[in-house]
Amino acid sequence: MRSSLVEIPPINPIIVEHRLHQLMCKECGTLTRATLPMEVDPSGYGVRVVAIVGVLSGLYRHSQRMVQSAMQDLFGISMSLGTVNNLRLEVSNAVESAVEEAKIYVQNSRVVGADETSFNQGNVDGSNPKQSKAWLWVAVTPLVTFFQIALSRCSDAARNLLGNDFRGILNSDRYGAYSWVGLEQRQLCWAHLRREFIKISERPGVSKELGTALVLQQEKLFELWHRVRDGTLKRCEFQLLVQEIRNSLKSSLQEAADCEIGSAEKTPLAKTVRTCRQILKVEPALWLFVTVEGVEPTNNAAERAIRPAVIWRRTSFGSQTQAGSTFVARMLTVVTSLKSQRKNVLDFMTHAVGAARDGNPAPSLLPEVNTSQEQVINVA
């Protein structure tokens, strides 16, 4: 029998004091003082201290006051709130190039999931004079995820997220900011569609019958899809079976779309008709996952990635400056990407801060994979 006992010894910070001798000229009164060695940062804190502040803020989403308290309680290191903010800014600048590299990687990936959620950004620094609502955007690939915060939810922000010449496959919901991406490059989220179908089925009359039929077809589709994923159904057989489901679903949508309603009508049937007409316009983008391997029918990956950001927003009430929003986006990018690759966040932060202080390139967030597997396909 073996029994282990894990313990952490008392942590005492290592403090190295540098005394700078100063002399005054007896003739002119000029003061001359020695300078710090080149390897000593004037902030007074080592790279690991700075990295821990970044991890407490970015990985564990602590407020500046909580970080201040944690540094004192855990490590016996006292620092002001202003120092915490300065160290967070140093971390943000240290990972800037790595985050930009991750952005380019995502924009050139074969399949990208995208989503967005509201975010609060104040105007302490004057960067948001109109007090506009900010939006946090995410672009997800299996191993690298990129976040950005913008004072807009329009297509320009989506283009900045994905790149103007995006040539991959976009997995998203039906939000209009992504409409500039061709339907042949899009896979719309069936989880969102299911919620729409359920809403229709809960309305009275014709809507209820139609919605029930749509939900039934969606359930048949996913029953087959689960068999493809677990290997009990070949993709070629799946494609043949899906054709009948697609025809039936399209027929139901068209039946609703052909109903006559007034332009300003707000009855339950009118809501159903408008929804079905909107879905029919993008119907070709519902089925890309059937023929292209590696494409999922839902946008769950992006929704999971954005969940920590939602928690951060709720606990911190957002940011007060543009620099604060940039810090949030960069930390989310670093933490989410490293977790996907099962890499240590503190080690990365430490190396990034050390590299920045030495004037060296930041460590990369990109995975070490066979580049031949990461080629972008042109589906246009």
N, C-alpha and C positions, 0 to 999 in steps of 0.2 A: 504494500500500500504506500502511495505517495501523497503527501499533503503539502501544498504550497501556501505561503503567506506573502502577500504583496504589500509592500510598504513604501512610502515616499519619505526620504529623509528631509529634515528642515532645509528650506531653500534660502540661501544667503547670497545676495547679489555681489558680484566682484566689482569693487570700486577702485579705479586707478586714478589718483590725483596728480595733476600736472601743475607745478608751481612756476609761474612765469616771473622771473626777476625783472624788476623795473628800477631804472636809475634816472636821476634828473641832472641835466648839465648845469654846472655851477655858474657858467658864463651867461647862457641864454635862457635857462629854465626849461628847455625842451625835455620832455619825458621820452625815454626809450625803453621799450619792453620787449622781452623775448616772445617768439611766436610758437604756437603749438606745432608739434611734429605733423608731418603731412598725413600720417595714418590716423590721426585723431580727429574725429568729426566735431565741429564746433557746437553741434546740438547737445552734446554731453551724454548721448545714449548710443549704445552699440547696436549693431545690425540686428541681433536677435531680439533685443528689447523692442526695436521698431517693428520687427516682423510679428512679434506677439501682439502688439497693439493692433496691427492689421488683421490678424487672425481673430482676435476677440471682437473686432468691429465687423469684419467681413464674413467670417464663417459662422460665428455665434450671434451676430446681429445685435451686439450690445451697444447701448448709447455711450456717449463720451463720458458721462458721469459714472456709468457702470464700469467702463474700462478703467477709469481712474481708480475706482474702488478695488477692482480685481487686481490691478498691478500692486496696490498697497497691501492687500490682504494675502495674496498668493506669493508675491516675490519681495515684499518689503521695499518697493520702489515708489517713492512719492513723486508725483508730477501734477502740474496744474492742468485745468481743462484746456487752456490755450496750447499747452505742450502736447496733449493728446491729439488735438486737432492738427497741429503741425506735423506730428509723426504720421497721422493718417494721410496727410497730403504727400508726405515723402513716399509712403508705400504706393499711393496712387500713381505718382510720377514714375516710380521704379518699374511698375508693370505696364506702363503705357504702350511701349513698343510690342510687348508680348500680346497685349489685347488687340492691337491693330493687326498683328500677324494672324491672330485667331479670326478676326473679322474677314480678312481676305480668304482664309481657308474655308470658312463657312460659305462665303459668297460663291466659291468655286466648287462646292460639293455637289454630289450627284443628286441627293435628296435632302431637302431642308424643310423642317417644320417651323411655322411662325405663329406667334400669338402676341397679344398686347393687353395691358391692363392699366388702369389709371394710377397716377402717382402724384404726390403733392410736392411742389417746389415753391419755396418762398421767394421773397425779393430783397433779402438782406443786402445782397451785393449789387442790386439794381439790374440783374439780368432778366428779371421777369416783371417789368413795370406794369403790365396789363393784368397781372395775377392770373395768367392762363393756367388751365389744368395741364399738368404734365402727363406723359404716357410712357410707360416702360415697355419696350419691345424686346422680344426674344427670338433668336433664330437658332434652331437646334439641329445638330447632327449627332450620330451615335457617340462620338468621342470629344467633340468640341462644341461649345455653346457660346453664343455671343449675345450680350445685352447692350441696349442703349436706352437713354432717357431723352425724350424730345418734348418740346412744348407744342406738340401737334400730333394728331392721329390721322393725318391725311396721307395721300399716296406718296408725297415727297419723303416723308419719314420712312415709309415702307421701302422706297427705292434706296434710301441711304442704308437701310438694314440689309437688303438683299443684293444691292448693286444694280446700277442702271442696265447692265448687260447680262443680267441673270439668265443662265441657260440651263439650269437644273430643273428639278421637279419640286414644286412648292406644295406642301401639305398644310392646309389652313382651313379656317371656316369661310363663310361666304361674305365676310366684311369687304366693303367696296374699295378699301385702300389697296387691295391686292389685285384689282381687276385689270391692271395694266399687264399682268402676267397672262400669257395666252392660255386658253382652256386646255390645249393639248399638253401644257406643262403643269397642270394643276390636279391635285387630288383633294377634293373637299371632304371635310370630316363627317363621317356617318354618325358619330355620336351626337353632333349638333342636329343632324337631320332627324335622328330618332326622337329628339326632344320636340322638334317641330311636328312630327307625325303624331306624337302623343297629345300635344296641344289640340291638334285638329280632331282627334278621336274623342276628346273630352267636350267638344261642342255638340249642340243638339242637331237633330235632323240629318240632312245629307252629309254634313261634315263628319258626323260620327261614323257613318258607314264607310266613307272615303278614308278617314283616318285609320280606322281599324284595318282596312285592307292594306294600307301603306305600311303600318306597323308589322303586319303579318309577312309581307314581302321582305321587309328589312330583317326580320328574325330568321327567315329561310336563308337569306344571303349570308348572315353571320354564322349560322349553323354549318353551312358549307365551308366558309372561310376558316372556322376553327378546325375542321377536318383537314384542310390544306396545311395549316400550321402544325398539326400534330402528325402529319405524314400519312393519314389514312385515306386521303383523296389526292390524286394527281392533279397538277395545275391544268393540264390540257382537258381533263374531265370537268374540272371546276369551271373553266371558261365556257364549255358547252352548256352546262346547267345554269350558269348565270344569265345566259341570253334570254331564257324564258322569264326569269325574274325581272330582268331589265325591261322587257316588252310589257309585262304586266304592270310594273310600276309606272312606266311612262304613259301607259294607257290611262291609268287612274289619275295621274297628274293632268293629262290632257282633258279628261272628262270634266275635271273641276275648272280648268282654265277656260273652257268653252262656255261656262255659265255667264249669263248677262248680268252685270251689276253696274250700278251708278258709280261715277268717278269719286264721289264723296261718301258713298255708302259705308256704314260702320257696323253692319250686322255681322254675326258669327260666320255666315256663309261668305260674305264679302272678304273677311279676313282670310278665310281658307282659300278663296279664289286667287287673291293677290299673292299669297305665299306659294301656291302651286305654280303660278305664272313665273315668279322669280326663280324657282327651282328649275323649271323647264329651260330657262335661258342658259343655265350652267350645267345642264344634265350631262353633257359629255365629260365633265370633270369629276363625275361620281365614280368612274369605273377604271381609272388608270391602274389601280392596285390589282385589278384582275389580270392584266397582261404584263405588267412590269414588276419583276421581283425586287424586293427591297423596299417597296412602297407599302405603307400601312393604310388601312381604310379610315383610321381615326387620327386625330391630332393630339392624342393623349400625351405624347412625349413632350411637346411644347407646354401643355397645360401643367404637367408635373414639374417642369423646369421653372415655371413662373410662380409656382406656389410659395417657395421661400421668399420671393420678392414681395408677395402679398402679405406674408407674415411680417416682414421687415417694415412694410408701409404701415401696418396696423399698430405695431409696437413703437415706432419712432415718429409716426405722423409725417413721414417723408423727409425731405431735406429743406434747408433754408437758403442754399446758394447753388449756383451752377457747379462749383467745385464739389459740393456735397453730392449732387446727383451723379457727377462723373465718377466719384469714389464708389458709390453704390453700384453703378453699372459695371465698373471694372472689377470690383470684388466679386460680384455675382458671376461674371465671366470666368474669372480665375478659379473660384471655388467649384463651380458646376463642372467646368472642364476637367479639373484635376480629379474630382470625385468619379467622373465617368471613366477616367483612366486609372483609377485606384492609386493615385499618387498622393504623397504627403503635402498638405497645404503649407504647414509651417516651414518645411524644408525649402519649398519653392519660394516663399516670401523672403526667407533669410538670404537665399542665393540672389534673388532679384534686388534686394536692398544693397547687399554687398557689391554686386556688379555695378549698380548705379553710382555708388560712392567711389568705386575704382575707375569709373569711366568705361566700363566694359559692357558688351551687349547683355540684355536681360535673358534669362533662360526662356526656352520656348514652351508654349502651351500645346504645341502640335504633337500628335501621337507618332510613335515610331512604327509606321506600317509600310507595307509594300505600296509604293506610289501607283503601281499599275492598277490597284484596286480602288484608287480614289479618283479616277479620271471622271470628269464631268461628261455626261452624255447630252448630246444636242437632240432634243425631241421635237424641235420645231420643224 
